[in-house]
Amino acid sequence: MKKLYEYICTFEIFLIKVFLVFFVGLVFIAAATRYMGHPINWSVDIAVCLFAWCTFLGGDVAMRNNKLMNVEFFINKLSWKNKNYIEMLNLFIILIFLAALVGYGVKLSYTTRFRAFQGIPWFSYTWVTISVPIGSILMVITTIRKIREKLTEGARQSIRNRDINDAH
């Protein structure tokens, strides 16, 4: 299972890189063709779709690598135990929010399945909205893994503290 998760993470990073290259390329081509007087209207719309995917997939990569914004100034002044409690509470709040995003994102994706994205008849709006639940599911997995790490780390710290107290 761990190997499958590593493959998913690698594929996710690859997909972000590909989408980002296409996103930048489409915006550049749109600007160049508009300057020449022959705009390609759909290119910016597809770039918006790719941006949505990069946002949610990139959020998971940032979360997995502990690169999300946080305020450590206040938390670092607390004891290890209180710091751990606050971090666990924060992870559970994130988990609840992500679960809501998955639920509402699936509902939104289903209801927009027949809607054309930005008037492009061959491109369903669902391709954009499905980025929300898919990215959120990946972040739920990451959050659960982080909660599990915190619990095992907390158990190890408790054992160390008990051993230190027993030694005295």
ROVEX-413895 format. One record per residue: residue in one letter; chain; x, y, z of N, C-alpha, C in turn. Coordinates in Angstrom, 1 decimal. Each point is the difference from the previous one (the first is absolute). Layout:
BEGIN
+------+-------+--------+--------+--------+--------+--------+--------+--------+--------+--------+
! domi ! zakol !   n.px !   n.py !   n.pz !  ca.px !  ca.py !  ca.pz !   c.px !   c.py !   c.pz !
+------+-------+--------+--------+--------+--------+--------+--------+--------+--------+--------+
!    a !     A !      X !      Y !      Z !      X !      Y !      Z !      X !      Y !      Z !
...
+------+-------+--------+--------+--------+--------+--------+--------+--------+--------+--------+
% end
This chain:
BEGIN
+------+-------+--------+--------+--------+--------+--------+--------+--------+--------+--------+
! domi ! zakol !   n.px !   n.py !   n.pz !  ca.px !  ca.py !  ca.pz !   c.px !   c.py !   c.pz !
+------+-------+--------+--------+--------+--------+--------+--------+--------+--------+--------+
!    m !     A !    0.8 !   -1.2 !    0.0 !   -0.8 !    1.2 !    0.0 !    0.9 !    1.3 !    0.0 !
!    k !     A !    1.1 !   -0.1 !    0.7 !    0.9 !    1.1 !    0.1 !    0.6 !    0.3 !   -1.4 !
!    k !     A !    0.3 !   -1.0 !   -0.7 !    0.6 !    0.1 !   -1.4 !   -1.0 !    0.7 !   -0.9 !
!    l !     A !   -1.3 !   -0.4 !    0.1 !   -1.1 !    0.6 !   -0.8 !   -0.1 !    1.5 !    0.3 !
!    y !     A !    0.1 !    0.3 !    1.3 !   -0.1 !    1.4 !    0.3 !    1.2 !    0.8 !   -0.5 !
!    e !     A !    1.2 !   -0.6 !    0.0 !    1.1 !    0.7 !   -0.6 !   -0.1 !    0.2 !   -1.5 !
!    y !     A !   -0.6 !   -1.0 !   -0.7 !   -0.2 !    0.2 !   -1.4 !   -1.1 !    1.1 !   -0.3 !
!    i !     A !   -1.0 !    0.0 !    0.9 !   -1.0 !    1.1 !   -0.2 !    0.6 !    1.4 !    0.2 !
!    c !     A !    0.9 !    0.1 !    1.1 !    0.7 !    1.3 !    0.2 !    0.9 !    0.4 !   -1.1 !
!    t !     A !    0.7 !   -1.0 !   -0.5 !    0.9 !    0.3 !   -1.2 !   -0.8 !    0.4 !   -1.2 !
!    f !     A !   -1.1 !   -0.7 !   -0.3 !   -0.9 !    0.4 !   -1.1 !   -0.6 !    1.3 !    0.2 !
!    e !     A !   -0.4 !    0.3 !    1.2 !   -0.6 !    1.3 !    0.3 !    1.0 !    1.2 !   -0.3 !
!    i !     A !    1.2 !   -0.2 !    0.4 !    1.1 !    1.1 !   -0.2 !    0.2 !    0.1 !   -1.5 !
!    f !     A !    0.1 !   -1.2 !   -0.7 !    0.1 !    0.1 !   -1.5 !   -1.1 !    0.7 !   -0.7 !
!    l !     A !   -1.2 !   -0.3 !    0.5 !   -1.2 !    0.6 !   -0.6 !    0.0 !    1.5 !    0.2 !
!    i !     A !    0.4 !    0.4 !    1.2 !    0.0 !    1.5 !    0.3 !    1.0 !    0.7 !   -0.9 !
!    k !     A !    1.2 !   -0.7 !   -0.2 !    1.0 !    0.6 !   -0.9 !   -0.5 !    0.1 !   -1.5 !
!    v !     A !   -0.7 !   -1.0 !   -0.4 !   -0.5 !    0.0 !   -1.4 !   -1.1 !    1.0 !   -0.1 !
!    f !     A !   -0.9 !    0.1 !    0.9 !   -1.1 !    1.0 !    0.0 !    0.6 !    1.4 !    0.0 !
!    l !     A !    1.0 !    0.2 !    0.8 !    0.6 !    1.3 !    0.2 !    0.6 !    0.5 !   -1.3 !
!    v !     A !    0.7 !   -0.9 !   -0.7 !    0.6 !    0.3 !   -1.3 !   -1.0 !    0.3 !   -1.0 !
!    f !     A !   -1.1 !   -0.8 !   -0.1 !   -1.1 !    0.3 !   -0.9 !   -0.7 !    1.3 !    0.3 !
!    f !     A !   -0.2 !    0.2 !    1.3 !   -0.7 !    1.2 !    0.5 !    0.8 !    1.3 !   -0.5 !
!    v !     A !    1.3 !    0.0 !    0.3 !    0.8 !    1.1 !   -0.4 !    0.0 !    0.1 !   -1.6 !
!    g !     A !    0.2 !   -1.1 !   -0.6 !    0.0 !    0.0 !   -1.5 !   -1.3 !    0.5 !   -0.6 !
!    l !     A !   -1.1 !   -0.4 !    0.5 !   -1.3 !    0.5 !   -0.5 !   -0.2 !    1.5 !    0.2 !
!    v !     A !    0.4 !    0.5 !    1.2 !   -0.1 !    1.4 !    0.3 !    0.9 !    0.8 !   -1.0 !
!    f !     A !    1.2 !   -0.5 !   -0.2 !    0.9 !    0.7 !   -0.9 !   -0.5 !    0.0 !   -1.4 !
!    i !     A !   -0.5 !   -1.2 !   -0.5 !   -0.5 !   -0.1 !   -1.4 !   -1.3 !    1.0 !   -0.1 !
!    a !     A !   -0.8 !    0.0 !    1.0 !   -1.2 !    0.9 !    0.0 !    0.4 !    1.4 !   -0.1 !
!    a !     A !    1.0 !    0.4 !    0.7 !    0.5 !    1.4 !    0.0 !    0.6 !    0.3 !   -1.4 !
!    a !     A !    0.8 !   -0.9 !   -0.5 !    0.7 !    0.2 !   -1.3 !   -1.0 !    0.1 !   -1.1 !
!    t !     A !   -1.0 !   -0.9 !   -0.1 !   -1.0 !    0.0 !   -1.0 !   -0.9 !    1.2 !    0.1 !
!    r !     A !   -0.3 !    0.4 !    1.2 !   -0.8 !    1.2 !    0.2 !    0.7 !    1.2 !   -0.5 !
!    y !     A !    1.3 !    0.1 !    0.2 !    0.8 !    1.1 !   -0.5 !    0.0 !    0.1 !   -1.5 !
!    m !     A !    0.1 !   -1.2 !   -0.6 !    0.0 !   -0.1 !   -1.5 !   -1.4 !    0.2 !   -0.6 !
!    g !     A !   -1.0 !    0.1 !    0.8 !   -1.4 !    0.3 !   -0.5 !   -0.8 !   -1.2 !   -0.2 !
!    h !     A !    0.5 !   -1.2 !    0.4 !   -0.7 !   -1.3 !   -0.2 !   -0.1 !   -0.7 !    1.3 !
!    p !     A !   -0.8 !    0.5 !    1.0 !   -0.1 !   -0.6 !    1.3 !   -0.5 !   -1.5 !    0.0 !
!    i !     A !    0.5 !   -0.8 !    0.8 !   -0.5 !   -1.3 !    0.3 !   -0.7 !    0.0 !    1.3 !
!    n !     A !   -1.3 !    0.2 !   -0.1 !   -0.8 !    0.3 !    1.3 !    0.0 !   -1.2 !    0.9 !
!    w !     A !    0.0 !   -1.2 !   -0.5 !   -0.1 !   -1.2 !    0.9 !    1.3 !   -0.2 !    0.8 !
!    s !     A !    1.1 !    0.5 !   -0.4 !    1.3 !   -0.3 !    0.6 !    0.0 !    0.5 !    1.5 !
!    v !     A !   -0.5 !    1.1 !    0.2 !    0.0 !    0.6 !    1.4 !   -1.0 !   -0.9 !    0.9 !
!    d !     A !   -1.1 !   -0.4 !   -0.6 !   -0.9 !   -0.8 !    0.8 !    0.6 !   -1.4 !    0.3 !
!    i !     A !    0.7 !   -0.6 !   -0.9 !    0.7 !   -1.3 !    0.4 !    1.1 !    0.3 !    1.0 !
!    a !     A !    0.6 !    1.1 !   -0.1 !    1.1 !    0.4 !    1.0 !   -0.7 !    0.2 !    1.4 !
!    v !     A !   -1.2 !    0.5 !    0.0 !   -0.7 !    0.1 !    1.3 !   -0.2 !   -1.4 !    0.6 !
!    c !     A !   -0.4 !   -0.9 !   -0.8 !   -0.3 !   -1.4 !    0.4 !    1.3 !   -0.6 !    0.5 !
!    l !     A !    1.1 !    0.2 !   -0.7 !    1.3 !   -0.6 !    0.5 !    0.5 !    0.7 !    1.3 !
!    f !     A !   -0.3 !    1.3 !    0.1 !    0.3 !    0.7 !    1.2 !   -0.8 !   -0.6 !    1.2 !
!    a !     A !   -1.2 !   -0.3 !   -0.2 !   -0.8 !   -0.7 !    1.1 !    0.6 !   -1.3 !    0.4 !
!    w !     A !    0.4 !   -0.8 !   -0.9 !    0.6 !   -1.3 !    0.3 !    1.4 !    0.2 !    0.7 !
!    c !     A !    0.8 !    1.0 !   -0.5 !    1.3 !    0.3 !    0.7 !   -0.2 !    0.4 !    1.4 !
!    t !     A !   -1.1 !    0.8 !    0.2 !   -0.3 !    0.5 !    1.4 !   -0.2 !   -1.1 !    1.0 !
!    f !     A !   -0.9 !   -0.9 !   -0.4 !   -0.4 !   -1.0 !    1.0 !    1.0 !   -1.1 !    0.1 !
!    l !     A !    0.7 !   -0.4 !   -1.1 !    1.0 !   -1.0 !    0.1 !    1.2 !    0.6 !    0.7 !
!    g !     A !    0.3 !    1.3 !   -0.3 !    1.1 !    0.6 !    0.6 !   -0.2 !    0.2 !    1.5 !
!    g !     A !   -1.2 !    0.2 !    0.4 !   -0.4 !    0.1 !    1.4 !    0.4 !   -1.3 !    0.8 !
!    d !     A !   -0.3 !   -1.1 !   -0.7 !    0.4 !   -1.3 !    0.6 !    1.5 !   -0.1 !    0.2 !
!    v !     A !    0.7 !    0.3 !   -1.1 !    1.5 !   -0.1 !    0.0 !    0.5 !    1.0 !    1.1 !
!    a !     A !   -0.5 !    1.2 !    0.1 !    0.5 !    0.9 !    1.1 !   -0.3 !   -0.5 !    1.4 !
!    m !     A !   -1.2 !   -0.6 !    0.1 !   -0.4 !   -0.6 !    1.3 !    0.9 !   -1.2 !    0.4 !
!    r !     A !    0.3 !   -0.8 !   -1.0 !    0.8 !   -1.2 !    0.3 !    1.5 !    0.4 !    0.3 !
!    n !     A !    0.4 !    1.1 !   -0.5 !    1.4 !    0.5 !    0.3 !    0.1 !    1.1 !    1.1 !
!    n !     A !   -1.1 !    0.1 !    0.7 !   -0.1 !    1.0 !    1.1 !    0.4 !    1.4 !   -0.5 !
!    k !     A !   -0.5 !    0.4 !   -1.1 !    0.2 !    1.3 !   -0.6 !   -1.2 !    0.9 !    0.0 !
!    l !     A !   -1.0 !   -0.4 !    0.8 !   -1.2 !    0.9 !    0.1 !    0.3 !    1.1 !    1.0 !
!    m !     A !   -0.7 !    1.1 !   -0.2 !    0.2 !    1.2 !    0.9 !   -0.5 !   -0.4 !    1.4 !
!    n !     A !    0.8 !    0.4 !    1.0 !   -0.4 !   -0.3 !    1.4 !    0.6 !    1.1 !    0.9 !
!    v !     A !   -0.5 !    0.1 !    1.2 !    0.5 !    1.0 !    0.9 !    0.7 !   -0.8 !    1.2 !
!    e !     A !    1.3 !   -0.1 !   -0.2 !    0.7 !   -0.8 !    1.1 !    0.5 !    0.9 !    1.1 !
!    f !     A !   -0.2 !    1.3 !   -0.2 !    0.5 !    0.9 !    1.1 !   -0.6 !   -0.3 !    1.3 !
!    f !     A !   -1.3 !   -0.2 !    0.0 !   -0.8 !   -0.2 !    1.3 !    0.2 !   -1.5 !    0.4 !
!    i !     A !   -0.1 !   -0.9 !   -0.9 !    0.1 !   -1.4 !    0.3 !    1.3 !   -0.4 !    0.6 !
!    n !     A !    1.1 !    0.6 !   -0.5 !    1.3 !   -0.4 !    0.4 !    0.3 !    0.4 !    1.5 !
!    k !     A !   -0.8 !    0.9 !    0.5 !    0.2 !    0.4 !    1.4 !   -0.7 !   -1.0 !    1.0 !
!    l !     A !   -0.8 !   -0.9 !   -0.5 !   -0.7 !   -1.0 !    0.8 !    0.9 !   -1.2 !    0.3 !
!    s !     A !   -0.4 !   -0.8 !    1.0 !    0.6 !   -1.3 !    0.3 !   -0.2 !   -0.9 !   -1.2 !
!    w !     A !    0.8 !   -1.1 !   -0.1 !   -0.1 !   -1.0 !   -1.0 !   -1.4 !   -0.6 !    0.0 !
!    k !     A !   -0.5 !   -0.3 !    1.1 !   -1.4 !   -0.6 !    0.2 !   -1.1 !    0.9 !   -0.5 !
!    n !     A !    0.0 !    1.3 !    0.4 !   -1.0 !    0.9 !   -0.5 !    0.1 !    0.3 !   -1.5 !
!    k !     A !    1.3 !    0.1 !   -0.4 !    0.2 !    0.2 !   -1.4 !   -0.6 !   -1.1 !   -0.9 !
!    n !     A !    0.2 !   -1.2 !    0.5 !   -0.5 !   -1.2 !   -0.7 !   -1.5 !    0.0 !    0.0 !
!    y !     A !   -0.7 !    0.4 !    1.1 !   -1.4 !    0.0 !    0.1 !   -0.6 !    1.0 !   -1.0 !
!    i !     A !    0.7 !    1.2 !   -0.1 !   -0.5 !    1.0 !   -0.9 !    0.2 !   -0.4 !   -1.5 !
!    e !     A !    1.1 !   -0.7 !   -0.3 !    0.2 !   -0.5 !   -1.3 !   -1.0 !   -1.1 !   -0.4 !
!    m !     A !   -0.3 !   -0.8 !    1.0 !   -1.0 !   -1.1 !   -0.3 !   -1.4 !    0.6 !   -0.2 !
!    l !     A !   -0.3 !    1.0 !    0.8 !   -1.3 !    0.7 !   -0.2 !   -0.1 !    0.6 !   -1.4 !
!    n !     A !    1.1 !    0.7 !   -0.4 !    0.1 !    0.6 !   -1.3 !   -0.2 !   -1.0 !   -1.1 !
!    l !     A !    0.7 !   -1.2 !    0.1 !   -0.2 !   -1.0 !   -1.0 !   -1.4 !   -0.6 !   -0.1 !
!    f !     A !   -0.6 !   -0.1 !    1.2 !   -1.4 !   -0.5 !    0.0 !   -1.0 !    1.1 !   -0.7 !
!    i !     A !    0.3 !    1.3 !    0.3 !   -0.8 !    1.0 !   -0.6 !    0.2 !    0.0 !   -1.6 !
!    i !     A !    1.2 !   -0.2 !   -0.4 !    0.3 !   -0.1 !   -1.4 !   -0.7 !   -1.2 !   -0.6 !
!    l !     A !    0.1 !   -1.1 !    0.7 !   -0.7 !   -1.3 !   -0.5 !   -1.5 !    0.2 !   -0.2 !
!    i !     A !   -0.6 !    0.7 !    0.9 !   -1.5 !    0.2 !   -0.1 !   -0.2 !    0.9 !   -1.2 !
!    f !     A !    0.8 !    1.1 !   -0.1 !   -0.2 !    0.9 !   -1.2 !    0.2 !   -0.7 !   -1.3 !
!    l !     A !    1.0 !   -0.8 !   -0.1 !    0.3 !   -0.8 !   -1.2 !   -1.1 !   -1.0 !   -0.3 !
!    a !     A !   -0.6 !   -0.6 !    1.0 !   -1.1 !   -0.9 !   -0.2 !   -1.2 !    0.7 !   -0.6 !
!    a !     A !   -0.2 !    1.2 !    0.5 !   -1.1 !    0.8 !   -0.6 !    0.3 !    0.4 !   -1.4 !
!    l !     A !    1.2 !    0.3 !   -0.3 !    0.4 !    0.3 !   -1.4 !   -0.2 !   -1.2 !   -0.9 !
!    v !     A !    0.3 !   -1.2 !    0.5 !   -0.2 !   -1.2 !   -0.8 !   -1.5 !   -0.2 !   -0.3 !
!    g !     A !   -0.8 !    0.1 !    1.1 !   -1.4 !   -0.2 !   -0.2 !   -0.7 !    1.0 !   -0.9 !
!    y !     A !    0.3 !    1.3 !    0.2 !   -0.6 !    1.0 !   -0.8 !    0.6 !    0.1 !   -1.4 !
!    g !     A !    1.3 !   -0.4 !   -0.1 !    0.7 !    0.0 !   -1.3 !   -0.6 !   -1.1 !   -0.9 !
!    v !     A !   -0.3 !   -1.1 !    0.6 !   -0.6 !   -1.1 !   -0.8 !   -1.3 !    0.4 !   -0.5 !
!    k !     A !   -0.8 !    0.6 !    0.9 !   -1.4 !    0.4 !   -0.3 !    0.1 !    1.1 !   -1.1 !
!    l !     A !    0.9 !    1.0 !    0.1 !    0.2 !    1.0 !   -1.0 !    0.4 !   -0.6 !   -1.4 !
!    s !     A !    0.9 !   -0.9 !    0.1 !    0.5 !   -0.7 !   -1.2 !   -1.1 !   -0.7 !   -0.7 !
!    y !     A !   -0.8 !   -0.7 !    0.7 !   -1.1 !   -0.7 !   -0.5 !   -1.1 !    0.9 !   -0.7 !
!    t !     A !   -0.3 !    1.1 !    0.7 !   -1.0 !    0.9 !   -0.5 !    0.5 !    0.8 !   -1.2 !
!    t !     A !    1.3 !    0.1 !   -0.2 !    0.5 !    0.8 !   -1.2 !    0.4 !   -0.9 !   -1.1 !
!    r !     A !   -0.3 !   -1.2 !    0.0 !    0.5 !   -1.0 !   -1.0 !   -0.5 !    0.4 !   -1.4 !
!    f !     A !   -1.1 !    0.6 !   -0.2 !   -0.6 !    0.3 !   -1.3 !    0.3 !    1.5 !   -0.4 !
!    r !     A !    0.6 !    0.7 !    0.9 !    0.3 !    1.5 !   -0.3 !    1.3 !    0.1 !   -0.7 !
!    a !     A !    0.0 !    0.8 !   -1.1 !    1.2 !    0.2 !   -0.7 !    0.8 !    1.1 !    0.7 !
!    f !     A !    1.3 !   -0.2 !    0.1 !    0.9 !    0.9 !    0.7 !    0.3 !    1.2 !   -0.9 !
!    q !     A !   -0.3 !    1.1 !    0.5 !    0.3 !    1.3 !   -0.7 !   -0.6 !    0.0 !   -1.4 !
!    g !     A !   -1.0 !   -0.7 !   -0.3 !   -0.6 !    0.0 !   -1.3 !    0.7 !   -0.9 !   -1.0 !
!    i !     A !    1.0 !   -0.8 !    0.4 !    0.7 !   -0.9 !   -0.8 !   -0.8 !   -1.3 !   -0.1 !
!    p !     A !   -0.7 !   -0.3 !   -1.1 !   -1.0 !   -1.1 !   -0.1 !    0.6 !   -1.4 !    0.3 !
!    w !     A !    1.3 !   -0.2 !   -0.3 !    0.5 !   -1.3 !    0.2 !    0.7 !   -0.2 !    1.3 !
!    f !     A !   -0.1 !    1.0 !    0.9 !    0.7 !   -0.1 !    1.3 !   -0.9 !    0.2 !    1.1 !
!    s !     A !   -0.3 !   -1.0 !    0.8 !   -0.9 !    0.0 !    1.1 !    0.6 !    0.8 !    1.2 !
!    y !     A !   -0.9 !    0.7 !    0.7 !    0.4 !    0.7 !    1.2 !    0.5 !   -0.9 !    1.1 !
!    t !     A !   -0.4 !   -1.3 !   -0.1 !    0.3 !   -1.0 !    1.0 !    1.5 !   -0.2 !    0.1 !
!    w !     A !    0.7 !    0.2 !   -1.2 !    1.5 !   -0.2 !    0.0 !    0.7 !    1.1 !    0.9 !
!    v !     A !   -0.7 !    1.1 !    0.2 !    0.6 !    1.0 !    0.9 !   -0.4 !   -0.3 !    1.5 !
!    t !     A !   -1.3 !   -0.2 !    0.2 !   -0.5 !   -0.2 !    1.3 !    0.4 !   -1.3 !    0.7 !
!    i !     A !    0.4 !   -1.0 !   -0.8 !    0.4 !   -1.3 !    0.6 !    1.4 !    0.2 !    0.6 !
!    s !     A !    0.7 !    1.1 !   -0.3 !    1.3 !    0.2 !    0.7 !   -0.1 !    0.2 !    1.5 !
!    v !     A !   -1.2 !    0.6 !    0.4 !   -0.2 !    0.2 !    1.4 !   -0.1 !   -1.3 !    0.8 !
!    p !     A !   -0.9 !   -0.9 !   -0.3 !    0.0 !   -1.3 !    0.8 !    1.2 !   -0.8 !   -0.2 !
!    i !     A !    0.6 !   -0.1 !   -1.2 !    1.2 !   -0.8 !   -0.1 !    1.2 !    0.5 !    0.8 !
!    g !     A !    0.2 !    1.3 !   -0.1 !    1.1 !    0.7 !    0.8 !   -0.3 !   -0.2 !    1.4 !
!    s !     A !   -1.3 !    0.2 !    0.4 !   -0.3 !   -0.1 !    1.4 !    0.1 !   -1.5 !    0.6 !
!    i !     A !   -0.3 !   -1.0 !   -0.8 !    0.2 !   -1.4 !    0.4 !    1.5 !   -0.2 !    0.2 !
!    l !     A !    0.9 !    0.5 !   -0.9 !    1.4 !   -0.2 !    0.2 !    0.5 !    0.7 !    1.3 !
!    m !     A !   -0.6 !    1.2 !    0.3 !    0.3 !    0.7 !    1.2 !   -0.5 !   -0.7 !    1.2 !
!    v !     A !   -1.2 !   -0.6 !   -0.1 !   -0.5 !   -0.8 !    1.1 !    1.0 !   -1.2 !    0.4 !
!    i !     A !    0.5 !   -0.6 !   -1.1 !    1.0 !   -1.1 !    0.3 !    1.2 !    0.6 !    0.6 !
!    t !     A !    0.5 !    1.1 !   -0.4 !    1.2 !    0.6 !    0.6 !   -0.3 !    0.4 !    1.4 !
!    t !     A !   -1.2 !    0.6 !    0.3 !   -0.3 !    0.4 !    1.4 !   -0.1 !   -1.2 !    0.9 !
!    i !     A !   -0.6 !   -1.1 !   -0.5 !   -0.1 !   -1.2 !    0.8 !    1.4 !   -0.6 !    0.3 !
!    r !     A !    0.9 !    0.1 !   -1.0 !    1.3 !   -0.5 !    0.3 !    0.7 !    0.9 !    1.0 !
!    k !     A !   -0.2 !    1.3 !   -0.1 !    0.6 !    0.9 !    1.0 !   -0.6 !   -0.2 !    1.4 !
!    i !     A !   -1.2 !   -0.3 !    0.1 !   -0.6 !   -0.3 !    1.3 !    0.6 !   -1.2 !    0.6 !
!    r !     A !    0.1 !   -1.0 !   -0.9 !    0.7 !   -1.3 !    0.5 !    1.4 !    0.2 !    0.4 !
!    e !     A !    0.7 !    0.9 !   -0.7 !    1.4 !    0.3 !    0.4 !    0.1 !    0.7 !    1.3 !
!    k !     A !   -1.0 !    0.9 !    0.2 !    0.0 !    0.7 !    1.3 !   -0.3 !   -0.9 !    1.1 !
!    l !     A !   -1.0 !   -0.9 !   -0.2 !   -0.3 !   -1.0 !    1.1 !    1.1 !   -0.9 !    0.3 !
!    t !     A !    0.8 !   -0.5 !   -1.0 !    1.1 !   -0.9 !    0.3 !    1.1 !    0.8 !    0.6 !
!    e !     A !    0.2 !    1.3 !   -0.4 !    1.0 !    0.8 !    0.6 !   -0.3 !    0.3 !    1.4 !
!    g !     A !   -1.3 !    0.3 !    0.3 !   -0.4 !    0.2 !    1.4 !    0.2 !   -1.2 !    0.8 !
!    a !     A !   -0.3 !   -1.1 !   -0.5 !    0.2 !   -1.3 !    0.8 !    1.5 !   -0.2 !    0.3 !
!    r !     A !    0.8 !    0.3 !   -1.0 !    1.5 !   -0.1 !    0.3 !    0.5 !    1.0 !    1.0 !
!    q !     A !   -0.5 !    1.2 !   -0.1 !    0.4 !    1.0 !    1.0 !   -0.5 !   -0.3 !    1.4 !
!    s !     A !   -1.2 !   -0.6 !    0.1 !   -0.5 !   -0.4 !    1.3 !    0.8 !   -1.1 !    0.6 !
!    i !     A !    0.5 !   -0.9 !   -0.8 !    0.8 !   -1.1 !    0.5 !    1.4 !    0.5 !    0.4 !
!    r !     A !    0.5 !    1.0 !   -0.8 !    1.3 !    0.6 !    0.4 !   -0.1 !    0.7 !    1.3 !
!    n !     A !   -1.1 !    0.8 !    0.2 !   -0.2 !    0.7 !    1.2 !   -0.2 !   -0.9 !    1.2 !
!    r !     A !   -0.7 !   -1.1 !   -0.2 !   -0.2 !   -1.0 !    1.1 !    1.3 !   -0.7 !    0.4 !
!    d !     A !    0.8 !   -0.3 !   -1.1 !    1.4 !   -0.6 !    0.3 !    0.9 !    1.0 !    0.7 !
!    i !     A !   -0.1 !    1.2 !   -0.3 !    0.8 !    1.0 !    0.7 !   -0.4 !    0.2 !    1.4 !
!    n !     A !   -1.3 !    0.0 !    0.3 !   -0.6 !    0.1 !    1.3 !    0.3 !   -1.2 !    0.8 !
!    d !     A !    0.0 !   -1.2 !   -0.6 !    0.4 !   -1.3 !    0.7 !    1.4 !    0.0 !    0.4 !
!    a !     A !    0.9 !    0.6 !   -0.8 !    1.4 !    0.0 !    0.2 !    0.4 !    0.9 !    1.2 !
!    h !     A !   -0.8 !    1.0 !    0.3 !    0.2 !    0.9 !    1.1 !   -0.5 !   -0.6 !    1.2 !
+------+-------+--------+--------+--------+--------+--------+--------+--------+--------+--------+
% end
